[in-house]
């Protein structure tokens, strides 16, 4: 299987900065200590120019910085989330921006260690397939929706 490696910026630091107060650490009751090593596979049929995640609609987006200009369709990249992260009661939201500036959101993604998350987009409907050692293919997520945060046309 052909993989193209991308470096993951300090997502943990970015997430801690955007989800925590001035002290930089969330109280234990508001977050959980995680060390997730996983893979994201792009099977959307389109290249992705921006990838962002957040635990709820109330939280700010934390961007996963891609070292290449685009995350090519068909490629897989390693992703690591470490540190104290907010708990996502209904799963995380994953937002992708495509070269044409269109954005799509995958709802209810339950992150975990040692899993591969395959993001698909069939008939303009986002879906995620999770593969790990404990489960077979298992679609995850809630009713998908198109992002309401569309860039303005100038």
trRosetta pair geometry for C-beta under 8 A, 3 or more apart (Angstrom, degrees):
i j d omega theta_ij theta_ji phi_ij phi_ji
1 76 7.4 20 145 13 121 136
2 74 7.8 20 77 141 110 105
2 75 7.6 -68 113 -111 90 70
3 75 6.9 101 -149 -160 45 75
3 76 5.1 -55 -122 63 92 99
3 77 7.8 147 -170 -83 94 39
4 68 7.4 4 144 -25 129 152
4 72 6.8 53 33 36 152 117
4 75 4.6 -33 33 -146 110 129
4 76 7.6 137 37 52 63 51
4 77 7.1 -34 86 -81 72 84
5 77 6.8 114 -145 -131 35 74
5 78 6.8 -2 -137 13 83 103
6 66 5.4 -46 -158 -145 139 72
6 67 5.2 174 -154 25 73 93
6 68 6.2 -89 -106 6 102 97
6 71 6.9 -30 -57 -105 156 94
6 77 4.2 -10 29 -138 113 131
6 78 7.5 -172 56 43 73 66
7 65 7.9 -18 97 97 83 94
7 67 4.6 65 33 -41 93 133
8 11 5.8 -39 165 -19 108 113
8 64 6.2 -40 -141 -162 90 97
8 65 7.3 124 -158 58 40 73
8 77 7.7 135 -63 150 95 113
8 78 7.0 -104 -23 102 120 76
8 79 5.7 123 -90 -128 146 54
8 80 5.8 167 68 32 151 82
9 14 6.9 53 111 -23 111 132
9 63 8.0 23 49 104 134 83
9 64 7.1 171 35 -160 90 45
9 65 3.7 47 -14 35 128 121
10 13 3.9 11 137 23 119 117
10 14 6.2 135 98 -18 74 86
11 14 5.6 -58 -146 42 34 110
11 15 5.8 30 157 -18 70 109
11 62 6.4 96 -159 144 81 123
11 64 5.7 -4 -94 -106 123 78
11 79 7.6 26 -7 -167 160 88
11 80 7.3 162 38 83 121 63
11 81 6.0 -69 102 -104 129 69
12 15 5.9 -59 -144 40 26 107
12 16 6.1 25 158 -18 64 109
12 80 7.9 -41 -35 118 107 87
12 81 6.5 136 -76 -160 83 50
12 82 4.7 -42 -75 68 144 73
12 83 4.1 120 -162 2 118 129
12 85 7.8 -95 -129 -69 75 99
13 16 5.7 -53 -140 38 29 109
13 17 6.2 30 157 -19 63 108
13 83 8.0 130 -60 -29 43 162
14 17 5.8 -57 -149 37 28 111
14 18 6.3 11 159 -7 64 111
14 62 5.0 134 121 -156 108 104
14 63 7.0 -86 164 51 158 65
15 18 6.0 -63 -142 44 30 100
15 19 5.6 1 168 3 69 120
15 62 4.6 5 -86 -114 76 167
15 81 7.5 26 5 -146 160 97
15 83 7.4 159 75 71 113 128
15 85 6.1 -7 137 -118 141 93
15 86 8.0 -136 171 8 107 90
16 19 6.4 -69 -128 51 22 93
16 20 5.2 -6 -178 1 65 128
16 24 6.0 43 149 -171 116 72
16 25 7.3 -12 -160 -92 118 41
16 26 7.5 -130 -136 -20 78 94
16 83 5.8 -63 -61 138 121 152
16 84 7.1 78 -107 64 104 80
16 85 8.0 -90 -73 -92 71 59
17 20 6.9 -52 -104 42 13 94
17 24 7.2 -14 -90 -124 59 81
18 59 7.3 91 134 -178 108 94
18 60 4.8 -112 -175 68 125 121
18 62 5.6 -166 40 -82 147 97
19 26 6.6 -25 121 -66 102 126
19 31 7.6 104 131 -87 131 131
19 55 7.5 59 -111 12 137 125
19 59 6.3 0 -101 -143 94 122
19 60 7.9 -145 -68 43 65 90
19 62 7.9 -41 -31 -54 104 129
19 85 7.3 59 67 -151 163 55
19 86 5.0 -130 -168 -29 142 117
20 23 7.0 -94 156 69 116 68
20 24 5.6 81 103 -152 143 20
20 25 6.1 107 -152 30 150 6
20 26 5.0 -118 -103 -60 100 75
20 84 7.9 74 -78 91 128 110
21 24 7.9 -81 79 -25 54 27
25 84 6.2 65 -158 43 74 144
26 30 4.8 -120 176 86 109 108
26 31 3.8 74 97 -2 143 133
26 84 4.8 -157 46 130 101 123
26 85 7.9 82 23 -139 147 4
26 86 6.7 -176 -106 -76 166 68
27 30 5.0 75 63 12 84 105
27 31 7.4 132 72 18 43 89
28 31 7.0 -95 -143 60 26 70
28 84 7.5 -97 -103 -134 51 132
30 86 6.7 -40 151 -119 83 76
30 87 7.6 -150 168 9 39 95
31 84 4.3 89 110 168 135 91
31 85 5.5 170 -162 82 111 24
31 86 5.2 -68 -102 -89 92 35
31 87 6.3 -177 -127 -26 38 74
32 84 6.8 170 81 -147 18 64
32 85 6.3 -29 60 60 71 74
32 87 5.6 75 -10 -75 108 92
33 83 7.2 -88 -137 166 63 23
33 84 5.4 -34 -86 -89 62 70
34 81 5.8 1 107 112 126 98
34 82 6.6 -142 96 -124 71 32
34 83 7.1 -9 53 59 74 37
34 84 7.8 126 12 -111 74 23
34 85 5.4 -28 20 19 123 118
34 111 7.8 53 -171 109 156 118
34 113 7.9 -169 -171 -56 90 96
35 80 8.0 -15 -169 -167 59 94
35 81 7.9 -174 -137 90 18 59
35 82 5.2 29 -114 -117 64 87
35 113 6.9 25 95 -93 65 125
36 79 7.8 -8 115 110 100 87
36 80 6.7 163 88 -152 61 47
36 81 4.5 9 52 52 110 94
36 82 7.4 -155 31 -67 61 55
36 111 5.6 25 -156 155 170 110
36 112 6.4 -169 -124 167 117 15
36 113 4.8 -134 -125 -82 62 65
37 78 7.1 -14 -169 -168 83 103
37 79 7.9 159 -154 84 40 49
37 80 5.3 -7 -104 -105 67 87
37 113 6.0 36 37 -149 66 82
37 114 6.5 31 77 -65 85 57
38 78 7.6 149 87 -156 35 58
38 79 5.4 -25 73 66 82 94
38 80 7.7 156 25 -87 64 40
38 81 7.8 -2 19 9 109 96
38 111 6.7 -133 -3 -157 159 89
38 112 7.2 106 -79 79 131 46
38 113 6.7 -142 -59 -141 90 28
38 114 6.8 -80 -93 -17 69 7
38 115 5.0 -11 -128 61 111 70
38 116 6.8 173 -175 -86 81 33
38 117 6.4 40 156 -7 127 100
39 76 5.2 17 174 177 121 109
39 77 6.7 161 -154 80 74 32
39 78 5.6 -46 -99 -100 76 49
39 79 6.7 143 -114 15 22 85
39 115 7.6 -140 35 106 71 43
39 116 4.4 -14 67 -115 106 80
39 117 7.0 -178 91 26 53 66
40 51 7.5 112 124 -160 165 154
40 76 6.9 168 85 -154 41 62
40 77 5.6 -14 58 59 89 85
40 79 5.3 51 -14 -19 104 132
40 116 7.8 174 -83 -161 17 61
40 117 5.3 -21 -111 69 64 100
40 119 6.7 10 -172 -10 93 112
41 75 7.5 -163 -145 106 60 33
41 76 4.3 -23 -98 -100 80 90
41 116 6.0 35 -17 175 115 104
41 117 6.9 -178 22 89 76 46
41 118 4.2 -20 68 -108 117 73
41 119 6.8 178 82 20 58 68
42 47 7.7 49 151 -130 151 38
42 48 5.8 -137 -122 -3 139 120
42 71 5.3 147 -44 134 151 104
42 72 6.8 158 74 95 140 38
42 73 5.5 -116 125 -120 109 40
42 74 6.7 -31 86 15 86 24
42 75 5.7 14 39 57 109 69
42 76 7.5 -163 13 -81 69 41
42 77 8.0 33 -16 1 101 99
42 119 6.1 -18 -115 61 48 105
43 73 7.1 84 -124 -165 26 80
43 74 6.9 71 -99 -88 63 43
43 118 5.3 14 11 -179 127 99
43 119 6.4 162 40 77 72 50
43 120 4.8 -25 94 -92 102 77
43 121 8.0 174 105 14 61 70
44 48 7.0 87 32 -57 143 104
44 73 6.2 -112 58 -114 72 98
44 96 7.0 -144 -57 98 164 164
44 98 7.8 -135 121 -89 143 115
44 104 7.8 162 -141 52 137 145
44 119 5.9 -14 -56 118 97 95
44 120 6.3 167 -91 -149 49 27
44 121 4.0 38 -149 8 81 117
45 73 5.9 20 -163 -137 7 144
45 121 6.0 -111 25 68 102 101
46 73 5.8 133 61 -68 11 121
46 98 4.9 -5 140 -132 140 125
46 99 7.3 -142 178 16 106 91
46 121 7.1 -24 16 53 104 145
47 70 4.1 15 169 170 124 133
47 71 6.6 154 -168 72 69 47
47 72 5.3 -31 -113 -117 96 44
47 73 5.6 -89 -68 -23 53 82
47 98 7.0 115 79 -148 57 76
47 99 5.9 40 75 -29 105 113
48 51 5.9 54 144 -62 134 94
48 66 7.8 150 101 -50 94 157
48 70 6.4 141 66 -166 40 76
48 71 4.2 -17 61 56 101 104
48 96 4.7 -68 -132 -162 122 114
48 97 6.9 102 -165 66 75 48
48 98 6.3 -62 -110 -96 52 58
49 66 7.9 -140 -171 40 33 142
49 69 7.1 -28 -128 158 84 68
49 70 5.5 -42 -89 -106 63 79
49 71 7.8 -153 -67 16 17 78
49 97 5.3 -62 66 100 91 94
49 98 6.6 96 7 -167 94 14
49 99 5.6 118 -38 -80 122 55
50 63 6.6 -53 -167 -138 96 111
50 66 7.7 -138 -108 6 34 116
50 95 7.9 -13 113 113 95 90
50 96 7.0 151 82 -159 61 45
50 97 3.8 17 48 38 105 118
51 63 7.2 111 80 -160 52 65
51 64 4.6 -37 95 57 104 108
51 66 6.6 93 16 -45 109 109
51 71 6.4 30 -37 -5 126 150
51 94 7.2 -15 -166 -171 86 94
51 95 7.6 156 -155 83 40 55
51 96 5.8 -8 -104 -106 69 74
51 97 7.9 -131 -58 22 36 76
52 61 4.0 13 170 -178 137 117
52 62 6.4 150 -159 71 79 36
52 63 4.9 -42 -98 -98 89 58
52 64 6.8 -172 -93 8 32 76
52 94 7.4 155 83 -158 48 48
52 95 4.6 -14 63 60 99 101
52 96 7.9 -175 25 -75 71 33
52 97 7.9 46 -1 -15 105 99
53 61 7.2 127 59 -155 22 71
53 62 5.8 -31 66 62 74 91
53 64 6.6 47 -2 -30 102 108
53 92 5.4 5 -169 169 105 129
53 93 6.8 157 -154 82 55 55
53 94 5.3 -18 -100 -102 83 67
53 95 7.5 -176 -79 19 33 74
54 57 7.7 102 107 -90 128 21
54 59 4.4 179 -173 91 110 109
54 60 6.6 -160 -111 96 130 28
54 61 5.1 -85 -44 -102 120 48
54 62 6.3 138 -81 8 71 80
54 92 6.8 158 80 -161 30 84
54 93 5.3 -11 60 56 82 102
54 95 7.8 14 9 -4 99 110
55 59 5.3 59 48 10 80 156
55 85 7.3 155 -64 160 131 96
55 86 4.5 -134 17 92 164 112
55 87 7.0 113 -164 103 142 22
55 88 3.7 -139 -153 -84 85 94
55 92 5.6 -55 -106 -108 48 77
55 93 7.7 138 -145 15 2 81
56 59 5.1 98 55 0 75 101
56 86 7.7 -85 1 125 102 136
56 88 6.3 -177 -49 -131 77 78
56 89 7.3 33 -83 27 117 91
56 90 7.5 90 -106 40 85 97
56 93 7.5 113 -110 -5 11 112
57 93 7.2 77 -72 -24 61 152
59 86 6.8 -172 -89 56 149 159
61 95 6.4 -51 -124 36 131 134
64 79 6.7 -25 -143 -127 147 113
66 69 7.6 -2 106 113 117 5
66 70 7.3 14 122 -157 153 7
66 71 5.4 -119 -117 -54 148 95
66 77 7.8 -79 -121 -111 92 172
68 71 6.9 129 70 -77 111 47
68 72 7.7 -35 112 -22 150 90
70 99 6.8 -14 -106 -67 132 105
71 75 6.3 -142 -179 72 69 119
71 77 6.5 -77 -136 -16 114 138
72 75 4.5 77 69 -8 89 126
76 116 7.1 -23 -145 -147 129 114
81 85 6.3 11 165 -56 117 152
81 111 6.5 24 29 157 149 153
88 91 5.6 -4 126 157 121 8
88 92 4.7 -109 -78 -68 177 63
88 110 7.9 -163 84 -110 116 57
88 111 8.0 78 33 17 134 99
90 107 7.7 -21 132 172 110 94
90 108 5.6 -66 152 -103 81 84
90 142 7.0 0 166 -33 114 137
91 107 6.9 94 88 155 119 57
91 108 3.5 79 56 -162 144 44
91 109 5.1 141 171 45 112 27
91 110 4.8 -75 -111 -60 99 67
91 140 7.2 174 -128 161 153 111
91 141 6.9 -148 116 -107 159 51
91 142 7.3 172 49 -16 131 97
92 108 7.8 80 49 -168 38 8
92 109 4.8 -49 66 69 86 91
92 110 7.4 150 11 -87 83 24
92 111 5.9 24 4 -19 135 107
93 105 5.5 -13 -171 -168 107 110
93 106 7.0 154 -159 76 53 54
93 107 5.9 -14 -109 -110 82 54
93 108 8.0 31 -82 -19 60 34
93 109 7.2 134 -99 19 15 100
94 105 7.0 148 76 -157 44 57
94 106 4.4 -7 58 53 98 107
94 109 5.3 22 -14 4 112 153
94 119 7.0 -115 109 -99 143 134
94 128 7.7 96 34 -76 138 135
95 103 5.8 8 -177 -176 104 109
95 104 7.1 170 -149 86 60 38
95 105 4.9 -23 -96 -99 81 78
95 106 7.8 -161 -73 20 35 69
95 147 5.9 72 -140 -87 115 132
95 149 7.9 5 -154 51 154 123
96 103 6.8 170 86 -149 44 62
96 104 5.6 -8 56 57 92 86
96 106 7.8 43 -6 -11 101 101
96 119 7.1 128 -36 150 143 155
97 101 6.7 -19 -170 -145 102 36
97 102 7.4 158 -152 82 56 38
97 103 5.0 -26 -97 -96 72 87
98 101 7.2 -48 73 23 68 14
98 102 5.0 -6 44 60 114 87
98 103 7.5 -166 9 -80 77 37
98 104 7.7 40 -23 1 109 100
101 150 7.6 78 140 -163 100 76
101 151 5.0 -83 -173 38 123 127
102 146 7.9 -57 -174 -154 96 109
102 150 7.8 -20 -126 -123 48 97
103 146 7.4 111 88 -177 66 71
103 147 3.6 -36 106 38 110 146
103 149 6.4 -33 70 75 157 83
103 150 6.6 -160 26 -96 108 57
104 121 6.5 77 96 -110 174 128
104 126 5.2 157 157 -60 121 125
104 144 7.3 11 -179 177 99 121
104 146 6.0 -55 -112 -123 67 60
104 147 6.2 -130 -92 -16 13 95
105 126 6.9 -148 89 24 34 164
105 144 6.8 170 87 -159 67 79
105 145 5.9 -7 61 70 110 74
105 146 7.3 121 18 -162 86 13
105 147 5.1 118 -30 -75 101 81
106 109 5.6 51 119 -48 110 119
106 119 6.2 -106 -52 -130 154 106
106 126 4.5 -134 -89 153 77 134
106 127 7.5 153 -129 -97 107 4
106 128 5.4 89 -175 -44 139 113
106 141 5.6 -77 179 -116 84 143
106 144 6.3 -33 -116 -114 47 108
107 126 7.8 115 6 89 71 125
107 141 5.2 109 75 -167 64 91
107 142 4.2 -61 112 52 124 93
107 143 6.7 3 49 67 146 43
107 144 5.9 -172 10 -101 100 50
107 145 6.9 51 -37 13 126 87
108 140 6.4 -145 117 157 95 82
108 141 4.3 140 67 -139 100 42
108 142 4.0 114 -18 -14 136 86
109 117 6.7 50 -161 -145 122 142
109 128 5.5 69 -107 3 100 173
109 140 6.1 96 -121 113 52 120
109 141 6.0 1 -67 -85 65 92
110 130 7.5 -30 65 -69 87 162
110 140 5.9 -113 21 -169 93 145
111 115 7.8 -177 -160 54 50 129
111 117 7.8 -47 -108 -53 70 142
112 115 5.2 65 76 -7 90 135
112 130 7.9 65 36 -167 110 136
112 132 6.8 -36 92 -67 120 161
114 132 5.7 96 109 -145 80 104
114 133 6.3 -10 129 -4 126 107
115 130 5.5 -6 179 -168 129 95
115 131 6.5 153 -162 78 74 43
115 132 3.8 -47 -100 -72 86 111
116 130 7.4 153 78 -154 49 47
116 131 4.7 -11 56 59 98 99
116 132 7.3 170 16 -71 63 61
117 128 5.6 -19 -167 -165 94 113
117 129 7.6 150 -157 74 44 46
117 130 5.7 -13 -103 -102 69 74
118 128 6.8 144 72 -159 50 56
118 129 4.4 -14 58 58 107 97
118 130 7.8 -162 21 -72 75 28
118 131 7.2 39 -11 -3 109 106
119 126 7.1 -24 -166 -157 90 93
119 127 7.8 153 -155 82 46 44
119 128 5.8 -21 -99 -103 61 79
120 126 7.4 144 82 -154 53 45
120 127 5.0 -18 64 64 101 90
120 128 7.5 176 20 -86 77 29
120 129 6.9 40 -8 -7 117 102
121 124 6.8 6 175 -121 93 25
121 125 7.0 159 -155 67 52 35
121 126 5.7 -18 -100 -94 78 59
121 127 7.7 173 -81 22 33 71
122 125 5.9 -30 73 55 64 90
122 127 6.9 -19 23 16 98 120
124 146 7.9 -16 171 -72 104 110
125 144 5.7 137 -165 51 65 134
126 141 7.2 -106 116 156 94 164
126 144 3.9 161 51 -134 94 151
127 139 5.7 -36 -174 -145 111 112
127 141 6.4 -165 -138 45 49 138
127 144 7.1 -96 -62 -37 54 136
128 139 6.8 122 74 -156 53 59
128 140 5.0 -45 83 62 107 88
128 141 5.1 114 24 -32 104 123
129 137 5.3 -19 -167 -158 115 95
129 138 7.0 133 -156 62 62 37
129 139 5.8 -40 -95 -91 67 58
129 140 7.6 143 -110 11 20 82
130 135 6.9 35 105 80 98 131
130 137 7.7 137 64 -152 45 45
130 138 5.2 -35 59 67 93 92
130 139 7.9 137 11 -118 80 12
130 140 5.3 31 -13 -9 119 129
131 135 7.5 -142 -137 87 36 83
131 136 7.6 -23 -123 -176 77 32
131 137 6.1 -22 -83 -93 90 61
131 138 7.9 154 -78 21 44 78
132 135 5.8 47 54 37 86 85
135 138 5.0 -22 149 -18 136 133
141 144 6.6 22 146 -66 132 87
145 148 7.9 -7 136 -36 117 88
147 150 6.6 142 102 -61 93 65
